[in-house]
Amino acid sequence: MESTQLERLEQGLREVLRLVERDDHPADTPLPPDHPAARAADACELMRPEPLTLATLAESARHKIDTVHVLLARAREHEKLPPEAQAAADEGYLVGEEDLKR
């Protein structure tokens, strides 16, 4: 995934957190499926936690943001490589166990 895609994903996840933080219901109150934060989570393909509450949704969004940060750092390093090195690295990701044993 390219860094620009990951940056958009992070923005979407931050929007989920913003909507959760703006909600004045107790954190452990079940959320309806059409709650704005739940819809924002769907938009950035965040798996809805069970039970769906403000607290569990915020925790899931934070966890995915942490994952996105790791992927974003890797993507940025990859994008700094010369084109030939990027191609070689991309091919390396497609190597299976059988290829490594040869």
Z-matrix of the N, CA and C atoms (Angstrom, degrees):
N
C 1 1.446
C 2 1.532 1 108.28
N 3 1.314 2 116.47 1 136.22
C 4 1.455 3 120.98 2 -178.39
C 5 1.524 4 110.75 3 -76.29
N 6 1.338 5 115.11 4 156.96
C 7 1.460 6 119.89 5 -177.57
C 8 1.529 7 111.85 6 -60.72
N 9 1.320 8 118.33 7 -34.89
C 10 1.472 9 119.50 8 -179.98
C 11 1.527 10 111.30 9 -65.31
N 12 1.324 11 116.92 10 -37.43
C 13 1.467 12 120.45 11 177.01
C 14 1.525 13 110.20 12 -66.06
N 15 1.320 14 115.73 13 -42.04
C 16 1.459 15 120.14 14 -179.95
C 17 1.526 16 111.13 15 -66.48
N 18 1.319 17 116.88 16 -37.35
C 19 1.464 18 120.12 17 177.46
C 20 1.526 19 110.89 18 -64.14
N 21 1.332 20 117.26 19 -40.66
C 22 1.472 21 120.48 20 176.89
C 23 1.529 22 110.56 21 -64.63
N 24 1.321 23 116.40 22 -39.80
C 25 1.460 24 120.64 23 177.84
C 26 1.525 25 110.27 24 -61.96
N 27 1.327 26 116.69 25 -44.15
C 28 1.468 27 120.00 26 178.85
C 29 1.528 28 110.73 27 -61.87
N 30 1.312 29 117.72 28 -41.04
C 31 1.468 30 120.86 29 178.02
C 32 1.527 31 110.70 30 -60.71
N 33 1.314 32 116.55 31 -42.06
C 34 1.459 33 120.34 32 177.79
C 35 1.516 34 112.22 33 -63.31
N 36 1.318 35 116.26 34 -41.18
C 37 1.466 36 120.51 35 178.83
C 38 1.525 37 111.03 36 -67.25
N 39 1.309 38 116.77 37 -36.93
C 40 1.471 39 120.26 38 176.68
C 41 1.530 40 110.58 39 -66.82
N 42 1.326 41 116.48 40 -32.02
C 43 1.466 42 120.26 41 175.28
C 44 1.530 43 110.02 42 -65.75
N 45 1.319 44 117.30 43 -39.07
C 46 1.468 45 120.83 44 175.36
C 47 1.525 46 109.26 45 -58.01
N 48 1.325 47 116.81 46 -48.90
C 49 1.468 48 120.34 47 -180.00
C 50 1.527 49 111.43 48 -61.62
N 51 1.319 50 116.94 49 -41.02
C 52 1.465 51 120.54 50 -179.76
C 53 1.532 52 110.14 51 -61.61
N 54 1.321 53 116.56 52 -43.83
C 55 1.462 54 120.50 53 179.34
C 56 1.525 55 111.45 54 -65.63
N 57 1.315 56 116.86 55 -37.90
C 58 1.469 57 120.72 56 177.40
C 59 1.524 58 109.86 57 -64.32
N 60 1.328 59 116.52 58 -45.62
C 61 1.464 60 120.44 59 -177.20
C 62 1.525 61 112.10 60 -67.23
N 63 1.324 62 117.91 61 -29.23
C 64 1.467 63 121.26 62 179.81
C 65 1.524 64 112.35 63 -78.27
N 66 1.309 65 117.47 64 -19.29
C 67 1.462 66 121.27 65 -177.78
C 68 1.528 67 109.13 66 -73.77
N 69 1.334 68 116.45 67 134.81
C 70 1.468 69 119.43 68 -176.52
C 71 1.527 70 113.63 69 -98.78
N 72 1.321 71 117.76 70 9.28
C 73 1.465 72 120.89 71 176.09
C 74 1.530 73 109.76 72 -76.99
N 75 1.337 74 117.29 73 156.58
C 76 1.471 75 119.23 74 174.79
C 77 1.531 76 110.82 75 -58.44
N 78 1.312 77 115.76 76 144.90
C 79 1.471 78 121.71 77 -174.41
C 80 1.522 79 113.31 78 -60.51
N 81 1.339 80 117.51 79 -26.14
C 82 1.466 81 119.68 80 -176.80
C 83 1.533 82 113.26 81 -97.38
N 84 1.324 83 117.13 82 8.49
C 85 1.460 84 121.22 83 177.85
C 86 1.528 85 109.84 84 -74.61
N 87 1.333 86 117.44 85 130.77
C 88 1.470 87 119.17 86 176.61
C 89 1.531 88 110.90 87 -59.83
N 90 1.322 89 115.25 88 139.66
C 91 1.464 90 120.96 89 -179.95
C 92 1.519 91 110.32 90 -98.47
N 93 1.331 92 116.96 91 142.95
C 94 1.463 93 118.85 92 173.08
C 95 1.527 94 109.29 93 -71.67
N 96 1.313 95 118.02 94 151.65
C 97 1.471 96 121.00 95 -178.08
C 98 1.526 97 113.99 96 -59.67
N 99 1.342 98 116.75 97 -23.27
C 100 1.463 99 119.10 98 -178.67
C 101 1.530 100 112.83 99 -97.55
N 102 1.317 101 117.55 100 13.20
C 103 1.473 102 121.43 101 176.76
C 104 1.532 103 108.44 102 -59.39
N 105 1.331 104 118.19 103 141.33
C 106 1.474 105 120.17 104 -178.91
C 107 1.532 106 114.05 105 -53.47
N 108 1.322 107 117.74 106 -38.83
C 109 1.471 108 119.92 107 179.38
C 110 1.527 109 110.70 108 -67.86
N 111 1.324 110 117.20 109 -37.18
C 112 1.469 111 120.73 110 178.13
C 113 1.526 112 110.49 111 -67.69
N 114 1.328 113 116.76 112 -40.22
C 115 1.473 114 119.59 113 177.44
C 116 1.526 115 110.81 114 -66.24
N 117 1.340 116 116.94 115 -38.34
C 118 1.471 117 120.23 116 177.29
C 119 1.524 118 110.22 117 -64.73
N 120 1.332 119 116.77 118 -37.35
C 121 1.466 120 120.89 119 177.32
C 122 1.525 121 110.31 120 -63.54
N 123 1.322 122 116.45 121 -41.48
C 124 1.465 123 120.40 122 177.52
C 125 1.524 124 111.07 123 -61.96
N 126 1.324 125 116.31 124 -39.00
C 127 1.468 126 120.83 125 -177.77
C 128 1.523 127 111.81 126 -62.87
N 129 1.337 128 117.35 127 -29.98
C 130 1.471 129 119.12 128 178.42
C 131 1.532 130 110.92 129 -107.09
N 132 1.331 131 115.66 130 23.11
C 133 1.463 132 123.01 131 173.40
C 134 1.528 133 113.36 132 55.30
N 135 1.322 134 115.45 133 36.86
C 136 1.457 135 121.00 134 174.62
C 137 1.521 136 107.62 135 -84.05
N 138 1.323 137 116.65 136 123.63
C 139 1.456 138 120.20 137 179.58
C 140 1.530 139 108.39 138 -63.94
N 141 1.309 140 115.63 139 129.48
C 142 1.465 141 119.85 140 -179.79
C 143 1.525 142 109.95 141 -70.13
N 144 1.326 143 116.15 142 128.64
C 145 1.468 144 119.00 143 178.93
C 146 1.529 145 110.48 144 -75.19
N 147 1.301 146 115.40 145 159.81
C 148 1.464 147 122.21 146 174.91
C 149 1.514 148 108.13 147 -119.85
N 150 1.301 149 119.91 148 126.39
C 151 1.456 150 126.59 149 -6.21
C 152 1.528 151 110.26 150 -73.24
N 153 1.310 152 116.16 151 155.86
C 154 1.460 153 121.84 152 -179.90
C 155 1.526 154 108.94 153 -85.37
N 156 1.327 155 115.15 154 103.27
C 157 1.466 156 122.08 155 176.50
C 158 1.523 157 107.79 156 -131.00
N 159 1.325 158 115.98 157 170.25
C 160 1.465 159 119.20 158 176.46
C 161 1.526 160 110.39 159 -59.74
N 162 1.332 161 116.33 160 -42.32
C 163 1.471 162 120.56 161 -177.53
C 164 1.526 163 111.78 162 -65.31
N 165 1.330 164 117.29 163 -46.08
C 166 1.469 165 119.08 164 -177.46
C 167 1.522 166 111.38 165 -70.50
N 168 1.332 167 116.49 166 -34.36
C 169 1.458 168 119.92 167 178.32
C 170 1.527 169 110.60 168 -67.52
N 171 1.328 170 116.59 169 -42.18
C 172 1.469 171 120.45 170 177.83
C 173 1.522 172 110.65 171 -63.28
N 174 1.331 173 116.90 172 -42.18
C 175 1.469 174 120.56 173 179.03
C 176 1.528 175 110.79 174 -62.23
N 177 1.316 176 117.09 175 -44.07
C 178 1.467 177 120.81 176 178.85
C 179 1.523 178 111.42 177 -63.29
N 180 1.332 179 116.80 178 -41.92
C 181 1.469 180 120.67 179 179.68
C 182 1.525 181 110.45 180 -64.76
N 183 1.318 182 117.43 181 -43.32
C 184 1.477 183 120.43 182 179.17
C 185 1.527 184 111.05 183 -62.86
N 186 1.320 185 116.37 184 -41.71
C 187 1.466 186 120.25 185 179.43
C 188 1.527 187 110.32 186 -62.66
N 189 1.328 188 116.56 187 -43.36
C 190 1.464 189 119.34 188 -179.56
C 191 1.528 190 110.69 189 -69.06
N 192 1.334 191 118.32 190 -34.34
C 193 1.469 192 121.05 191 175.75
C 194 1.521 193 109.53 192 -61.20
N 195 1.335 194 117.03 193 -42.85
C 196 1.471 195 120.41 194 177.39
C 197 1.530 196 110.60 195 -59.41
N 198 1.318 197 116.52 196 -43.24
C 199 1.466 198 120.87 197 178.62
C 200 1.524 199 110.88 198 -64.14
N 201 1.320 200 116.42 199 -42.33
C 202 1.467 201 120.93 200 179.21
C 203 1.523 202 110.38 201 -61.94
N 204 1.338 203 117.82 202 -38.20
C 205 1.468 204 120.49 203 178.74
C 206 1.526 205 111.09 204 -60.82
N 207 1.319 206 117.60 205 -41.33
C 208 1.466 207 121.29 206 178.06
C 209 1.528 208 109.78 207 -64.42
N 210 1.319 209 116.37 208 -47.78
C 211 1.466 210 120.33 209 179.91
C 212 1.524 211 111.85 210 -64.45
N 213 1.317 212 116.48 211 -36.14
C 214 1.460 213 120.88 212 179.74
C 215 1.521 214 110.78 213 -65.94
N 216 1.325 215 116.84 214 -41.77
C 217 1.469 216 119.98 215 177.45
C 218 1.527 217 110.26 216 -61.73
N 219 1.325 218 116.56 217 -43.27
C 220 1.470 219 120.30 218 178.87
C 221 1.524 220 111.45 219 -65.01
N 222 1.326 221 116.57 220 -42.09
C 223 1.468 222 120.46 221 -179.45
C 224 1.522 223 110.94 222 -64.01
N 225 1.318 224 116.41 223 -40.98
C 226 1.469 225 119.62 224 179.92
C 227 1.523 226 111.20 225 -66.09
N 228 1.321 227 117.11 226 -39.18
C 229 1.469 228 120.14 227 176.84
C 230 1.525 229 109.93 228 -64.54
N 231 1.313 230 116.06 229 -41.86
C 232 1.469 231 120.87 230 179.38
C 233 1.530 232 110.51 231 -62.24
N 234 1.325 233 116.39 232 -41.66
C 235 1.462 234 120.86 233 -178.25
C 236 1.527 235 112.59 234 -68.92
N 237 1.332 236 117.43 235 -19.13
C 238 1.470 237 121.27 236 177.89
C 239 1.529 238 111.84 237 -78.69
N 240 1.324 239 116.47 238 -18.68
C 241 1.461 240 120.54 239 -177.95
C 242 1.524 241 110.47 240 -69.25
N 243 1.347 242 116.61 241 151.89
C 244 1.467 243 118.89 242 172.67
C 245 1.534 244 109.34 243 -62.60
N 246 1.325 245 117.40 244 156.51
C 247 1.474 246 120.34 245 -176.89
C 248 1.525 247 114.01 246 -52.76
N 249 1.344 248 116.94 247 -39.85
C 250 1.472 249 119.08 248 -179.27
C 251 1.527 250 110.85 249 -65.01
N 252 1.318 251 115.88 250 -40.03
C 253 1.464 252 119.78 251 179.93
C 254 1.527 253 110.39 252 -69.25
N 255 1.324 254 116.82 253 -36.36
C 256 1.464 255 119.72 254 176.86
C 257 1.526 256 110.39 255 -62.08
N 258 1.324 257 115.97 256 -44.20
C 259 1.467 258 120.16 257 179.72
C 260 1.525 259 110.74 258 -62.65
N 261 1.323 260 116.50 259 -42.92
C 262 1.467 261 120.29 260 179.06
C 263 1.523 262 110.51 261 -64.12
N 264 1.320 263 116.63 262 -41.83
C 265 1.463 264 120.08 263 179.20
C 266 1.526 265 110.32 264 -65.08
N 267 1.319 266 116.58 265 -41.06
C 268 1.468 267 120.00 266 178.34
C 269 1.520 268 111.14 267 -61.39
N 270 1.328 269 117.03 268 -41.59
C 271 1.458 270 120.46 269 177.97
C 272 1.515 271 110.67 270 -66.15
N 273 1.316 272 117.25 271 -35.94
C 274 1.459 273 121.41 272 179.07
C 275 1.512 274 112.30 273 -62.42
N 276 1.334 275 116.71 274 -32.28
C 277 1.455 276 120.37 275 178.83
C 278 1.520 277 111.48 276 -69.73
N 279 1.328 278 116.36 277 -20.84
C 280 1.454 279 120.59 278 -177.85
C 281 1.526 280 112.85 279 -94.27
N 282 1.308 281 116.82 280 0.79
C 283 1.459 282 121.45 281 -178.52
C 284 1.524 283 109.06 282 -72.73
N 285 1.319 284 115.70 283 133.05
C 286 1.453 285 120.83 284 177.39
C 287 1.518 286 111.06 285 -96.72
N 288 1.316 287 116.53 286 176.23
C 289 1.468 288 121.37 287 -179.43
C 290 1.520 289 111.71 288 -61.16
N 291 1.322 290 116.37 289 -38.59
C 292 1.467 291 119.62 290 -179.51
C 293 1.526 292 110.84 291 -61.93
N 294 1.331 293 116.30 292 -39.36
C 295 1.465 294 120.45 293 179.88
C 296 1.527 295 111.13 294 -65.29
N 297 1.310 296 116.39 295 -35.70
C 298 1.466 297 120.12 296 -178.36
C 299 1.526 298 111.85 297 -72.15
N 300 1.324 299 117.68 298 -27.06
C 301 1.464 300 121.61 299 -178.55
C 302 1.518 301 112.25 300 -78.94
N 303 1.317 302 117.99 301 -14.64
C 304 1.465 303 121.60 302 -176.92
C 305 1.488 304 111.52 303 -73.72
